Amino acid sequence: MELRQLEYFAAVARHRHFTRAAEALYVTQPALSQQVRRLEAELGLQLFRRTSRGVELTAAGEDLLAHAERILGEVAQARADMDRHTGASRGVVRVATTAADAPRLPAALAAFHHEHPHIQIALRQGSAAELVALTQAGTVDVAVLALTGTPPGVTVAPLTDEPLRAALPVDDELAGTTIALEELRGRPFILAEPGTALRDTVLQATQRAGFSPLPLFEVGDPATVRFLVKEGLGVGLVPASWLERPGPVVGAADLRDPPRHRLSLLTPSAGASPAGRLLLERLAEL
């Protein structure tokens, strides 16, 4: 039984899907499947049941997962301890984010690369749930995202806190004004995907204002949201920073008592590596 096999097995167990697990580990799906098959052959046990949607753990798989998570956690702690001896001048730092939550991240990573050219940067985008799982497993050093709660097994530090603004077509009568949220009642909305912190924040704010928006579009990419708004397909409540970056030209309205969008930095509970700590210092400037 090899450590790599346990890492691959645990990733499939978390994602309940071979392809998504392979993407999270930056390996090919055939390579991951082969390692899991070898593990099953070595143990003489079936660890997964294949389903139409992915895989499910067998009883043996459930038992092995408990052992694997404990072993991998100890290995992550050992790696962090050894990294403190080697320093952070070289190596790889792994960062993950959602498409919606870090429009300033590419510039921060570019600056980090220029400051530390011998540290390789690996970047992954995924859903908030995927990012939390990757951080819990120690697969990434740092994750940048907005949270809907406080997940176990990670360290959470606040990053930024910014108001939401209404994104509108440039010729909209409300563009350039300050409005109450209820003035958007009855308009088609462009909302973030279900399960995201931004969507929850918007829905809670509109419900307090006495209405529920009709989500004609469910989109998390800032540029796509701005394009849809520009073409008059809906309005959006978006973080102020989304409207400050290059992209399709839209109008905006400030909100009275605006809801806030809060980003956090997640790191494994075992602690960040030296390279990870350097990146955290750079990301804190976002």
Secondary structure, DSSP 4 states (H G I P E B T S, - for coil): --HHHHHHHHHHHHHTSHHHHHHHHTS-HHHHHHHHHHHHHHHTS--EEE-SSSEEE-HHHHHHHHHHHHHHHHHHHHHHHHHHHH-SSSEEEEEEE-TTT-TTHHHHHHHHHHH-TTEEEEEEE--HHHHHHHHHTTS-SEEEE--SS--TTEEEEEEEEEEEEEEE-TT-TTTTSEE-GGGGTTSEEEEPPTT-HHHHHHHHHHHHTT---EEEEE---HHHHHHHHHTTS-BEEEEGGGGTSSSS--EEEEESS--EEEEEEEEETT---HHHHHHHHHHTT-
